[in-house]
Amino acid sequence: MPGKYYPKELKEEVLNKIKTEGITAIEAAKRYGIDVNNIYRWVSKGIGGVKTNLWEVNRLKRENRELKQIIGEMCFEKERGKKD
């Protein structure tokens, strides 16, 4: 029994959201109603020009956001300390 067919445009749209917005495959699967395993397969095949290092890029983006938040909090605390 063959699997469900997804148009190339949809695959590219899903992978582009993952690439540009940094959402996880699970989030994309929920948003588009697609099995997460399909998304993993599309990434591994490089559909839409997306390479398999996409997961590493997204992990680094999330880590970068977290570090920026920590730095911002530290700067805020430092400024608050100067005013006392």
N, CA, C and O atoms as a Maestro MAE file, in Angstrom:
{
 s_m_m2io_version
 :::
 2.0.0
}

f_m_ct {
 s_m_title
 :::
 protein
 m_atom[336] {
  # First column is atom index #
  i_m_mmod_type
  r_m_x_coord
  r_m_y_coord
  r_m_z_coord
  i_m_residue_number
  s_m_chain_name
  s_m_pdb_residue_name
  s_m_pdb_atom_name
  i_m_atomic_number
  :::
  1 25 0.842 -1.175 0.000 1 A "MET " " N  " 7
  2 3 0.000 0.000 0.000 1 A "MET " " CA " 6
  3 2 0.892 1.243 0.000 1 A "MET " " C  " 6
  4 15 1.672 1.433 0.933 1 A "MET " " O  " 8
  5 25 0.793 2.090 -1.021 2 A "PRO " " N  " 7
  6 3 1.636 3.272 -1.074 2 A "PRO " " CA " 6
  7 2 1.210 4.308 -0.035 2 A "PRO " " C  " 6
  8 15 0.058 4.355 0.395 2 A "PRO " " O  " 8
  9 25 2.189 5.141 0.353 3 A "GLY " " N  " 7
  10 3 1.909 6.190 1.333 3 A "GLY " " CA " 6
  11 2 1.180 7.363 0.703 3 A "GLY " " C  " 6
  12 15 0.924 7.391 -0.501 3 A "GLY " " O  " 8
  13 25 0.858 8.318 1.538 4 A "LYS " " N  " 7
  14 3 0.156 9.506 1.077 4 A "LYS " " CA " 6
  15 2 1.101 10.372 0.253 4 A "LYS " " C  " 6
  16 15 2.277 10.512 0.589 4 A "LYS " " O  " 8
  17 25 0.583 10.951 -0.827 5 A "TYR " " N  " 7
  18 3 1.382 11.806 -1.693 5 A "TYR " " CA " 6
  19 2 1.309 13.254 -1.213 5 A "TYR " " C  " 6
  20 15 0.229 13.775 -0.934 5 A "TYR " " O  " 8
  21 25 2.467 13.889 -1.123 6 A "TYR " " N  " 7
  22 3 2.530 15.303 -0.783 6 A "TYR " " CA " 6
  23 2 3.203 16.038 -1.942 6 A "TYR " " C  " 6
  24 15 4.278 15.633 -2.383 6 A "TYR " " O  " 8
  25 25 2.593 17.104 -2.438 7 A "PRO " " N  " 7
  26 3 3.200 17.852 -3.540 7 A "PRO " " CA " 6
  27 2 4.558 18.431 -3.137 7 A "PRO " " C  " 6
  28 15 4.794 18.749 -1.972 7 A "PRO " " O  " 8
  29 25 5.431 18.558 -4.115 8 A "LYS " " N  " 7
  30 3 6.764 19.094 -3.861 8 A "LYS " " CA " 6
  31 2 6.692 20.484 -3.238 8 A "LYS " " C  " 6
  32 15 7.504 20.825 -2.378 8 A "LYS " " O  " 8
  33 25 5.719 21.287 -3.674 9 A "GLU " " N  " 7
  34 3 5.573 22.643 -3.145 9 A "GLU " " CA " 6
  35 2 5.311 22.622 -1.639 9 A "GLU " " C  " 6
  36 15 5.853 23.443 -0.899 9 A "GLU " " O  " 8
  37 25 4.464 21.668 -1.183 10 A "LEU " " N  " 7
  38 3 4.169 21.556 0.239 10 A "LEU " " CA " 6
  39 2 5.421 21.146 0.998 10 A "LEU " " C  " 6
  40 15 5.723 21.699 2.055 10 A "LEU " " O  " 8
  41 25 6.149 20.177 0.457 11 A "LYS " " N  " 7
  42 3 7.379 19.722 1.100 11 A "LYS " " CA " 6
  43 2 8.353 20.892 1.255 11 A "LYS " " C  " 6
  44 15 8.946 21.090 2.315 11 A "LYS " " O  " 8
  45 25 8.501 21.660 0.177 12 A "GLU " " N  " 7
  46 3 9.414 22.800 0.217 12 A "GLU " " CA " 6
  47 2 8.952 23.852 1.219 12 A "GLU " " C  " 6
  48 15 9.770 24.455 1.914 12 A "GLU " " O  " 8
  49 25 7.642 24.071 1.291 13 A "GLU " " N  " 7
  50 3 7.105 25.050 2.239 13 A "GLU " " CA " 6
  51 2 7.381 24.627 3.675 13 A "GLU " " C  " 6
  52 15 7.809 25.435 4.500 13 A "GLU " " O  " 8
  53 25 7.132 23.355 3.967 14 A "VAL " " N  " 7
  54 3 7.357 22.838 5.320 14 A "VAL " " CA " 6
  55 2 8.832 22.964 5.687 14 A "VAL " " C  " 6
  56 15 9.168 23.450 6.768 14 A "VAL " " O  " 8
  57 25 9.703 22.531 4.795 15 A "LEU " " N  " 7
  58 3 11.136 22.577 5.077 15 A "LEU " " CA " 6
  59 2 11.644 24.015 5.155 15 A "LEU " " C  " 6
  60 15 12.571 24.307 5.910 15 A "LEU " " O  " 8
  61 25 11.048 24.899 4.386 16 A "ASN " " N  " 7
  62 3 11.441 26.303 4.453 16 A "ASN " " CA " 6
  63 2 11.061 26.905 5.807 16 A "ASN " " C  " 6
  64 15 11.815 27.701 6.368 16 A "ASN " " O  " 8
  65 25 9.899 26.527 6.330 17 A "LYS " " N  " 7
  66 3 9.483 27.010 7.657 17 A "LYS " " CA " 6
  67 2 10.473 26.536 8.720 17 A "LYS " " C  " 6
  68 15 10.846 27.287 9.621 17 A "LYS " " O  " 8
  69 25 10.886 25.284 8.598 18 A "ILE " " N  " 7
  70 3 11.852 24.737 9.547 18 A "ILE " " CA " 6
  71 2 13.165 25.495 9.440 18 A "ILE " " C  " 6
  72 15 13.790 25.826 10.448 18 A "ILE " " O  " 8
  73 25 13.570 25.762 8.216 19 A "LYS " " N  " 7
  74 3 14.854 26.426 7.981 19 A "LYS " " CA " 6
  75 2 14.832 27.884 8.415 19 A "LYS " " C  " 6
  76 15 15.758 28.334 9.091 19 A "LYS " " O  " 8
  77 25 13.799 28.632 8.043 20 A "THR " " N  " 7
  78 3 13.788 30.072 8.297 20 A "THR " " CA " 6
  79 2 13.290 30.438 9.690 20 A "THR " " C  " 6
  80 15 13.824 31.351 10.319 20 A "THR " " O  " 8
  81 25 12.274 29.734 10.173 21 A "GLU " " N  " 7
  82 3 11.702 30.064 11.481 21 A "GLU " " CA " 6
  83 2 12.344 29.282 12.617 21 A "GLU " " C  " 6
  84 15 12.180 29.621 13.789 21 A "GLU " " O  " 8
  85 25 13.075 28.234 12.259 22 A "GLY " " N  " 7
  86 3 13.727 27.435 13.288 22 A "GLY " " CA " 6
  87 2 12.789 26.552 14.082 22 A "GLY " " C  " 6
  88 15 13.129 26.117 15.183 22 A "GLY " " O  " 8
  89 25 11.594 26.275 13.532 23 A "ILE " " N  " 7
  90 3 10.665 25.399 14.252 23 A "ILE " " CA " 6
  91 2 11.162 23.965 14.154 23 A "ILE " " C  " 6
  92 15 11.928 23.630 13.251 23 A "ILE " " O  " 8
  93 25 10.733 23.133 15.068 24 A "THR " " N  " 7
  94 3 11.143 21.732 15.058 24 A "THR " " CA " 6
  95 2 10.297 20.952 14.060 24 A "THR " " C  " 6
  96 15 9.251 21.417 13.606 24 A "THR " " O  " 8
  97 25 10.771 19.760 13.733 25 A "ALA " " N  " 7
  98 3 10.017 18.895 12.831 25 A "ALA " " CA " 6
  99 2 8.677 18.526 13.453 25 A "ALA " " C  " 6
  100 15 7.678 18.394 12.746 25 A "ALA " " O  " 8
  101 25 8.651 18.360 14.754 26 A "ILE " " N  " 7
  102 3 7.408 18.016 15.448 26 A "ILE " " CA " 6
  103 2 6.406 19.158 15.354 26 A "ILE " " C  " 6
  104 15 5.221 18.933 15.106 26 A "ILE " " O  " 8
  105 25 6.885 20.393 15.553 27 A "GLU " " N  " 7
  106 3 6.005 21.557 15.420 27 A "GLU " " CA " 6
  107 2 5.457 21.659 14.002 27 A "GLU " " C  " 6
  108 15 4.269 21.918 13.807 27 A "GLU " " O  " 8
  109 25 6.326 21.456 13.010 28 A "ALA " " N  " 7
  110 3 5.905 21.531 11.607 28 A "ALA " " CA " 6
  111 2 4.893 20.431 11.300 28 A "ALA " " C  " 6
  112 15 3.923 20.664 10.578 28 A "ALA " " O  " 8
  113 25 5.110 19.246 11.839 29 A "ALA " " N  " 7
  114 3 4.190 18.135 11.606 29 A "ALA " " CA " 6
  115 2 2.801 18.458 12.150 29 A "ALA " " C  " 6
  116 15 1.793 18.187 11.496 29 A "ALA " " O  " 8
  117 25 2.754 19.035 13.345 30 A "LYS " " N  " 7
  118 3 1.467 19.420 13.938 30 A "LYS " " CA " 6
  119 2 0.804 20.528 13.130 30 A "LYS " " C  " 6
  120 15 -0.400 20.486 12.877 30 A "LYS " " O  " 8
  121 25 1.598 21.521 12.724 31 A "ARG " " N  " 7
  122 3 1.066 22.669 12.002 31 A "ARG " " CA " 6
  123 2 0.471 22.267 10.657 31 A "ARG " " C  " 6
  124 15 -0.554 22.808 10.242 31 A "ARG " " O  " 8
  125 25 1.114 21.315 9.973 32 A "TYR " " N  " 7
  126 3 0.679 20.938 8.626 32 A "TYR " " CA " 6
  127 2 -0.076 19.611 8.580 32 A "TYR " " C  " 6
  128 15 -0.540 19.206 7.514 32 A "TYR " " O  " 8
  129 25 -0.203 18.936 9.708 33 A "GLY " " N  " 7
  130 3 -0.923 17.669 9.735 33 A "GLY " " CA " 6
  131 2 -0.203 16.562 8.972 33 A "GLY " " C  " 6
  132 15 -0.831 15.744 8.299 33 A "GLY " " O  " 8
  133 25 1.109 16.549 9.085 34 A "ILE " " N  " 7
  134 3 1.945 15.584 8.379 34 A "ILE " " CA " 6
  135 2 2.677 14.742 9.417 34 A "ILE " " C  " 6
  136 15 3.058 15.242 10.476 34 A "ILE " " O  " 8
  137 25 2.872 13.467 9.108 35 A "ASP " " N  " 7
  138 3 3.624 12.599 10.003 35 A "ASP " " CA " 6
  139 2 5.065 13.100 10.089 35 A "ASP " " C  " 6
  140 15 5.681 13.407 9.068 35 A "ASP " " O  " 8
  141 25 5.592 13.180 11.296 36 A "VAL " " N  " 7
  142 3 6.934 13.718 11.509 36 A "VAL " " CA " 6
  143 2 7.996 12.897 10.781 36 A "VAL " " C  " 6
  144 15 9.017 13.436 10.355 36 A "VAL " " O  " 8
  145 25 7.758 11.601 10.641 37 A "ASN " " N  " 7
  146 3 8.729 10.760 9.932 37 A "ASN " " CA " 6
  147 2 8.871 11.165 8.472 37 A "ASN " " C  " 6
  148 15 9.956 11.053 7.900 37 A "ASN " " O  " 8
  149 25 7.781 11.635 7.862 38 A "ASN " " N  " 7
  150 3 7.871 12.144 6.492 38 A "ASN " " CA " 6
  151 2 8.806 13.340 6.427 38 A "ASN " " C  " 6
  152 15 9.625 13.451 5.514 38 A "ASN " " O  " 8
  153 25 8.682 14.225 7.389 39 A "ILE " " N  " 7
  154 3 9.524 15.420 7.394 39 A "ILE " " CA " 6
  155 2 10.990 15.034 7.562 39 A "ILE " " C  " 6
  156 15 11.856 15.572 6.871 39 A "ILE " " O  " 8
  157 25 11.270 14.111 8.471 40 A "TYR " " N  " 7
  158 3 12.654 13.654 8.639 40 A "TYR " " CA " 6
  159 2 13.185 13.058 7.331 40 A "TYR " " C  " 6
  160 15 14.339 13.286 6.967 40 A "TYR " " O  " 8
  161 25 12.357 12.309 6.639 41 A "ARG " " N  " 7
  162 3 12.758 11.695 5.373 41 A "ARG " " CA " 6
  163 2 13.039 12.769 4.328 41 A "ARG " " C  " 6
  164 15 14.021 12.678 3.592 41 A "ARG " " O  " 8
  165 25 12.180 13.787 4.261 42 A "TRP " " N  " 7
  166 3 12.370 14.869 3.286 42 A "TRP " " CA " 6
  167 2 13.690 15.590 3.541 42 A "TRP " " C  " 6
  168 15 14.419 15.920 2.606 42 A "TRP " " O  " 8
  169 25 13.986 15.831 4.818 43 A "VAL " " N  " 7
  170 3 15.236 16.517 5.147 43 A "VAL " " CA " 6
  171 2 16.432 15.659 4.745 43 A "VAL " " C  " 6
  172 15 17.392 16.160 4.160 43 A "VAL " " O  " 8
  173 25 16.372 14.377 5.056 44 A "SER " " N  " 7
  174 3 17.504 13.504 4.739 44 A "SER " " CA " 6
  175 2 17.713 13.365 3.236 44 A "SER " " C  " 6
  176 15 18.837 13.141 2.786 44 A "SER " " O  " 8
  177 25 16.646 13.495 2.457 45 A "LYS " " N  " 7
  178 3 16.764 13.426 1.000 45 A "LYS " " CA " 6
  179 2 17.161 14.760 0.394 45 A "LYS " " C  " 6
  180 15 17.496 14.831 -0.788 45 A "LYS " " O  " 8
  181 25 17.128 15.808 1.186 46 A "GLY " " N  " 7
  182 3 17.512 17.121 0.695 46 A "GLY " " CA " 6
  183 2 16.462 17.759 -0.191 46 A "GLY " " C  " 6
  184 15 16.802 18.558 -1.063 46 A "GLY " " O  " 8
  185 25 15.196 17.430 0.007 47 A "ILE " " N  " 7
  186 3 14.109 18.012 -0.789 47 A "ILE " " CA " 6
  187 2 14.042 19.505 -0.521 47 A "ILE " " C  " 6
  188 15 14.128 19.943 0.626 47 A "ILE " " O  " 8
  189 25 13.890 20.269 -1.562 48 A "GLY " " N  " 7
  190 3 13.797 21.718 -1.429 48 A "GLY " " CA " 6
  191 2 15.132 22.385 -1.188 48 A "GLY " " C  " 6
  192 15 15.185 23.529 -0.735 48 A "GLY " " O  " 8
  193 25 16.220 21.678 -1.490 49 A "GLY " " N  " 7
  194 3 17.544 22.260 -1.316 49 A "GLY " " CA " 6
  195 2 17.989 22.330 0.128 49 A "GLY " " C  " 6
  196 15 18.971 23.006 0.435 49 A "GLY " " O  " 8
  197 25 17.290 21.647 1.024 50 A "VAL " " N  " 7
  198 3 17.631 21.645 2.443 50 A "VAL " " CA " 6
  199 2 18.560 20.473 2.701 50 A "VAL " " C  " 6
  200 15 18.257 19.340 2.326 50 A "VAL " " O  " 8
  201 25 19.666 20.738 3.327 51 A "LYS " " N  " 7
  202 3 20.643 19.691 3.626 51 A "LYS " " CA " 6
  203 2 20.374 19.111 5.000 51 A "LYS " " C  " 6
  204 15 19.629 19.688 5.793 51 A "LYS " " O  " 8
  205 25 20.984 17.966 5.279 52 A "THR " " N  " 7
  206 3 20.747 17.281 6.545 52 A "THR " " CA " 6
  207 2 21.302 18.034 7.744 52 A "THR " " C  " 6
  208 15 20.949 17.704 8.876 52 A "THR " " O  " 8
  209 25 22.163 19.038 7.542 53 A "ASN " " N  " 7
  210 3 22.675 19.794 8.680 53 A "ASN " " CA " 6
  211 2 21.658 20.808 9.192 53 A "ASN " " C  " 6
  212 15 21.970 21.608 10.075 53 A "ASN " " O  " 8
  213 25 20.453 20.780 8.649 54 A "LEU " " N  " 7
  214 3 19.390 21.696 9.069 54 A "LEU " " CA " 6
  215 2 19.130 21.588 10.565 54 A "LEU " " C  " 6
  216 15 18.897 22.600 11.227 54 A "LEU " " O  " 8
  217 25 19.168 20.375 11.103 55 A "TRP " " N  " 7
  218 3 18.900 20.179 12.531 55 A "TRP " " CA " 6
  219 2 19.973 20.872 13.369 55 A "TRP " " C  " 6
  220 15 19.675 21.476 14.399 55 A "TRP " " O  " 8
  221 25 21.217 20.777 12.917 56 A "GLU " " N  " 7
  222 3 22.302 21.429 13.641 56 A "GLU " " CA " 6
  223 2 22.162 22.943 13.577 56 A "GLU " " C  " 6
  224 15 22.396 23.623 14.576 56 A "GLU " " O  " 8
  225 25 21.790 23.477 12.438 57 A "VAL " " N  " 7
  226 3 21.587 24.921 12.290 57 A "VAL " " CA " 6
  227 2 20.484 25.392 13.230 57 A "VAL " " C  " 6
  228 15 20.642 26.404 13.912 57 A "VAL " " O  " 8
  229 25 19.381 24.675 13.272 58 A "ASN " " N  " 7
  230 3 18.275 25.066 14.155 58 A "ASN " " CA " 6
  231 2 18.662 24.966 15.623 58 A "ASN " " C  " 6
  232 15 18.263 25.803 16.432 58 A "ASN " " O  " 8
  233 25 19.443 23.937 15.969 59 A "ARG " " N  " 7
  234 3 19.902 23.808 17.352 59 A "ARG " " CA " 6
  235 2 20.773 25.007 17.720 59 A "ARG " " C  " 6
  236 15 20.655 25.555 18.816 59 A "ARG " " O  " 8
  237 25 21.639 25.404 16.807 60 A "LEU " " N  " 7
  238 3 22.511 26.550 17.060 60 A "LEU " " CA " 6
  239 2 21.712 27.852 17.154 60 A "LEU " " C  " 6
  240 15 22.047 28.726 17.953 60 A "LEU " " O  " 8
  241 25 20.660 27.987 16.344 61 A "LYS " " N  " 7
  242 3 19.807 29.177 16.425 61 A "LYS " " CA " 6
  243 2 19.130 29.265 17.786 61 A "LYS " " C  " 6
  244 15 19.083 30.334 18.396 61 A "LYS " " O  " 8
  245 25 18.604 28.132 18.261 62 A "ARG " " N  " 7
  246 3 17.955 28.134 19.577 62 A "ARG " " CA " 6
  247 2 18.964 28.465 20.672 62 A "ARG " " C  " 6
  248 15 18.671 29.239 21.584 62 A "ARG " " O  " 8
  249 25 20.152 27.874 20.574 63 A "GLU " " N  " 7
  250 3 21.191 28.142 21.561 63 A "GLU " " CA " 6
  251 2 21.594 29.617 21.531 63 A "GLU " " C  " 6
  252 15 21.806 30.225 22.580 63 A "GLU " " O  " 8
  253 25 21.697 30.184 20.347 64 A "ASN " " N  " 7
  254 3 22.045 31.596 20.201 64 A "ASN " " CA " 6
  255 2 20.992 32.488 20.857 64 A "ASN " " C  " 6
  256 15 21.336 33.442 21.554 64 A "ASN " " O  " 8
  257 25 19.698 32.178 20.634 65 A "ARG " " N  " 7
  258 3 18.629 32.954 21.274 65 A "ARG " " CA " 6
  259 2 18.735 32.886 22.790 65 A "ARG " " C  " 6
  260 15 18.577 33.897 23.475 65 A "ARG " " O  " 8
  261 25 19.004 31.686 23.318 66 A "GLU " " N  " 7
  262 3 19.123 31.523 24.765 66 A "GLU " " CA " 6
  263 2 20.301 32.326 25.312 66 A "GLU " " C  " 6
  264 15 20.195 32.962 26.361 66 A "GLU " " O  " 8
  265 25 21.419 32.292 24.594 67 A "LEU " " N  " 7
  266 3 22.590 33.039 25.047 67 A "LEU " " CA " 6
  267 2 22.342 34.544 25.007 67 A "LEU " " C  " 6
  268 15 22.767 35.270 25.906 67 A "LEU " " O  " 8
  269 25 21.654 35.011 23.965 68 A "LYS " " N  " 7
  270 3 21.327 36.437 23.884 68 A "LYS " " CA " 6
  271 2 20.441 36.851 25.055 68 A "LYS " " C  " 6
  272 15 20.597 37.940 25.607 68 A "LYS " " O  " 8
  273 25 19.521 35.986 25.424 69 A "GLN " " N  " 7
  274 3 18.646 36.290 26.554 69 A "GLN " " CA " 6
  275 2 19.455 36.366 27.847 69 A "GLN " " C  " 6
  276 15 19.237 37.259 28.666 69 A "GLN " " O  " 8
  277 25 20.380 35.438 28.031 70 A "ILE " " N  " 7
  278 3 21.216 35.445 29.229 70 A "ILE " " CA " 6
  279 2 22.064 36.715 29.284 70 A "ILE " " C  " 6
  280 15 22.183 37.346 30.334 70 A "ILE " " O  " 8
  281 25 22.648 37.081 28.149 71 A "ILE " " N  " 7
  282 3 23.462 38.301 28.096 71 A "ILE " " CA " 6
  283 2 22.613 39.519 28.409 71 A "ILE " " C  " 6
  284 15 23.044 40.404 29.147 71 A "ILE " " O  " 8
  285 25 21.415 39.571 27.856 72 A "GLY " " N  " 7
  286 3 20.516 40.685 28.131 72 A "GLY " " CA " 6
  287 2 20.178 40.792 29.611 72 A "GLY " " C  " 6
  288 15 20.157 41.888 30.171 72 A "GLY " " O  " 8
  289 25 19.915 39.659 30.238 73 A "GLU " " N  " 7
  290 3 19.605 39.653 31.664 73 A "GLU " " CA " 6
  291 2 20.801 40.116 32.485 73 A "GLU " " C  " 6
  292 15 20.648 40.857 33.456 73 A "GLU " " O  " 8
  293 25 22.003 39.672 32.085 74 A "MET " " N  " 7
  294 3 23.211 40.078 32.800 74 A "MET " " CA " 6
  295 2 23.454 41.583 32.659 74 A "MET " " C  " 6
  296 15 23.822 42.247 33.628 74 A "MET " " O  " 8
  297 25 23.247 42.115 31.460 75 A "CYS " " N  " 7
  298 3 23.410 43.562 31.246 75 A "CYS " " CA " 6
  299 2 22.399 44.344 32.070 75 A "CYS " " C  " 6
  300 15 22.728 45.385 32.638 75 A "CYS " " O  " 8
  301 25 21.182 43.850 32.134 76 A "PHE " " N  " 7
  302 3 20.144 44.506 32.918 76 A "PHE " " CA " 6
  303 2 20.536 44.528 34.392 76 A "PHE " " C  " 6
  304 15 20.425 45.560 35.054 76 A "PHE " " O  " 8
  305 25 20.992 43.396 34.898 77 A "GLU " " N  " 7
  306 3 21.399 43.318 36.303 77 A "GLU " " CA " 6
  307 2 22.581 44.246 36.578 77 A "GLU " " C  " 6
  308 15 22.637 44.883 37.630 77 A "GLU " " O  " 8
  309 25 23.517 44.324 35.649 78 A "LYS " " N  " 7
  310 3 24.682 45.201 35.819 78 A "LYS " " CA " 6
  311 2 24.251 46.666 35.873 78 A "LYS " " C  " 6
  312 15 24.714 47.426 36.724 78 A "LYS " " O  " 8
  313 25 23.356 47.057 34.953 79 A "GLU " " N  " 7
  314 3 22.862 48.438 34.950 79 A "GLU " " CA " 6
  315 2 22.085 48.747 36.213 79 A "GLU " " C  " 6
  316 15 22.201 49.839 36.768 79 A "GLU " " O  " 8
  317 25 21.309 47.808 36.658 80 A "ARG " " N  " 7
  318 3 20.535 48.003 37.882 80 A "ARG " " CA " 6
  319 2 21.449 48.176 39.082 80 A "ARG " " C  " 6
  320 15 21.156 48.948 39.994 80 A "ARG " " O  " 8
  321 25 22.560 47.447 39.073 81 A "GLY " " N  " 7
  322 3 23.528 47.542 40.172 81 A "GLY " " CA " 6
  323 2 24.228 48.885 40.196 81 A "GLY " " C  " 6
  324 15 24.571 49.372 41.273 81 A "GLY " " O  " 8
  325 25 24.453 49.499 39.044 82 A "LYS " " N  " 7
  326 3 25.122 50.806 38.966 82 A "LYS " " CA " 6
  327 2 24.248 51.911 39.531 82 A "LYS " " C  " 6
  328 15 24.758 52.892 40.073 82 A "LYS " " O  " 8
  329 25 22.941 51.763 39.409 83 A "LYS " " N  " 7
  330 3 22.013 52.823 39.830 83 A "LYS " " CA " 6
  331 2 21.808 52.845 41.338 83 A "LYS " " C  " 6
  332 15 21.326 53.838 41.885 83 A "LYS " " O  " 8
  333 25 22.165 51.775 42.004 84 A "ASP " " N  " 7
  334 3 21.949 51.711 43.473 84 A "ASP " " CA " 6
  335 2 22.925 52.567 44.235 84 A "ASP " " C  " 6
  336 15 22.873 52.619 45.464 84 A "ASP " " O  " 8
  :::
 }
 m_bond[335] {
  # First column is bond index #
  i_m_from
  i_m_to
  i_m_order
  :::
  1 1 2 1
  2 2 3 1
  3 3 4 2
  4 3 5 1
  5 5 6 1
  6 6 7 1
  7 7 8 2
  8 7 9 1
  9 9 10 1
  10 10 11 1
  11 11 12 2
  12 11 13 1
  13 13 14 1
  14 14 15 1
  15 15 16 2
  16 15 17 1
  17 17 18 1
  18 18 19 1
  19 19 20 2
  20 19 21 1
  21 21 22 1
  22 22 23 1
  23 23 24 2
  24 23 25 1
  25 25 26 1
  26 26 27 1
  27 27 28 2
  28 27 29 1
  29 29 30 1
  30 30 31 1
  31 31 32 2
  32 31 33 1
  33 33 34 1
  34 34 35 1
  35 35 36 2
  36 35 37 1
  37 37 38 1
  38 38 39 1
  39 39 40 2
  40 39 41 1
  41 41 42 1
  42 42 43 1
  43 43 44 2
  44 43 45 1
  45 45 46 1
  46 46 47 1
  47 47 48 2
  48 47 49 1
  49 49 50 1
  50 50 51 1
  51 51 52 2
  52 51 53 1
  53 53 54 1
  54 54 55 1
  55 55 56 2
  56 55 57 1
  57 57 58 1
  58 58 59 1
  59 59 60 2
  60 59 61 1
  61 61 62 1
  62 62 63 1
  63 63 64 2
  64 63 65 1
  65 65 66 1
  66 66 67 1
  67 67 68 2
  68 67 69 1
  69 69 70 1
  70 70 71 1
  71 71 72 2
  72 71 73 1
  73 73 74 1
  74 74 75 1
  75 75 76 2
  76 75 77 1
  77 77 78 1
  78 78 79 1
  79 79 80 2
  80 79 81 1
  81 81 82 1
  82 82 83 1
  83 83 84 2
  84 83 85 1
  85 85 86 1
  86 86 87 1
  87 87 88 2
  88 87 89 1
  89 89 90 1
  90 90 91 1
  91 91 92 2
  92 91 93 1
  93 93 94 1
  94 94 95 1
  95 95 96 2
  96 95 97 1
  97 97 98 1
  98 98 99 1
  99 99 100 2
  100 99 101 1
  101 101 102 1
  102 102 103 1
  103 103 104 2
  104 103 105 1
  105 105 106 1
  106 106 107 1
  107 107 108 2
  108 107 109 1
  109 109 110 1
  110 110 111 1
  111 111 112 2
  112 111 113 1
  113 113 114 1
  114 114 115 1
  115 115 116 2
  116 115 117 1
  117 117 118 1
  118 118 119 1
  119 119 120 2
  120 119 121 1
  121 121 122 1
  122 122 123 1
  123 123 124 2
  124 123 125 1
  125 125 126 1
  126 126 127 1
  127 127 128 2
  128 127 129 1
  129 129 130 1
  130 130 131 1
  131 131 132 2
  132 131 133 1
  133 133 134 1
  134 134 135 1
  135 135 136 2
  136 135 137 1
  137 137 138 1
  138 138 139 1
  139 139 140 2
  140 139 141 1
  141 141 142 1
  142 142 143 1
  143 143 144 2
  144 143 145 1
  145 145 146 1
  146 146 147 1
  147 147 148 2
  148 147 149 1
  149 149 150 1
  150 150 151 1
  151 151 152 2
  152 151 153 1
  153 153 154 1
  154 154 155 1
  155 155 156 2
  156 155 157 1
  157 157 158 1
  158 158 159 1
  159 159 160 2
  160 159 161 1
  161 161 162 1
  162 162 163 1
  163 163 164 2
  164 163 165 1
  165 165 166 1
  166 166 167 1
  167 167 168 2
  168 167 169 1
  169 169 170 1
  170 170 171 1
  171 171 172 2
  172 171 173 1
  173 173 174 1
  174 174 175 1
  175 175 176 2
  176 175 177 1
  177 177 178 1
  178 178 179 1
  179 179 180 2
  180 179 181 1
  181 181 182 1
  182 182 183 1
  183 183 184 2
  184 183 185 1
  185 185 186 1
  186 186 187 1
  187 187 188 2
  188 187 189 1
  189 189 190 1
  190 190 191 1
  191 191 192 2
  192 191 193 1
  193 193 194 1
  194 194 195 1
  195 195 196 2
  196 195 197 1
  197 197 198 1
  198 198 199 1
  199 199 200 2
  200 199 201 1
  201 201 202 1
  202 202 203 1
  203 203 204 2
  204 203 205 1
  205 205 206 1
  206 206 207 1
  207 207 208 2
  208 207 209 1
  209 209 210 1
  210 210 211 1
  211 211 212 2
  212 211 213 1
  213 213 214 1
  214 214 215 1
  215 215 216 2
  216 215 217 1
  217 217 218 1
  218 218 219 1
  219 219 220 2
  220 219 221 1
  221 221 222 1
  222 222 223 1
  223 223 224 2
  224 223 225 1
  225 225 226 1
  226 226 227 1
  227 227 228 2
  228 227 229 1
  229 229 230 1
  230 230 231 1
  231 231 232 2
  232 231 233 1
  233 233 234 1
  234 234 235 1
  235 235 236 2
  236 235 237 1
  237 237 238 1
  238 238 239 1
  239 239 240 2
  240 239 241 1
  241 241 242 1
  242 242 243 1
  243 243 244 2
  244 243 245 1
  245 245 246 1
  246 246 247 1
  247 247 248 2
  248 247 249 1
  249 249 250 1
  250 250 251 1
  251 251 252 2
  252 251 253 1
  253 253 254 1
  254 254 255 1
  255 255 256 2
  256 255 257 1
  257 257 258 1
  258 258 259 1
  259 259 260 2
  260 259 261 1
  261 261 262 1
  262 262 263 1
  263 263 264 2
  264 263 265 1
  265 265 266 1
  266 266 267 1
  267 267 268 2
  268 267 269 1
  269 269 270 1
  270 270 271 1
  271 271 272 2
  272 271 273 1
  273 273 274 1
  274 274 275 1
  275 275 276 2
  276 275 277 1
  277 277 278 1
  278 278 279 1
  279 279 280 2
  280 279 281 1
  281 281 282 1
  282 282 283 1
  283 283 284 2
  284 283 285 1
  285 285 286 1
  286 286 287 1
  287 287 288 2
  288 287 289 1
  289 289 290 1
  290 290 291 1
  291 291 292 2
  292 291 293 1
  293 293 294 1
  294 294 295 1
  295 295 296 2
  296 295 297 1
  297 297 298 1
  298 298 299 1
  299 299 300 2
  300 299 301 1
  301 301 302 1
  302 302 303 1
  303 303 304 2
  304 303 305 1
  305 305 306 1
  306 306 307 1
  307 307 308 2
  308 307 309 1
  309 309 310 1
  310 310 311 1
  311 311 312 2
  312 311 313 1
  313 313 314 1
  314 314 315 1
  315 315 316 2
  316 315 317 1
  317 317 318 1
  318 318 319 1
  319 319 320 2
  320 319 321 1
  321 321 322 1
  322 322 323 1
  323 323 324 2
  324 323 325 1
  325 325 326 1
  326 326 327 1
  327 327 328 2
  328 327 329 1
  329 329 330 1
  330 330 331 1
  331 331 332 2
  332 331 333 1
  333 333 334 1
  334 334 335 1
  335 335 336 2
  :::
 }
}
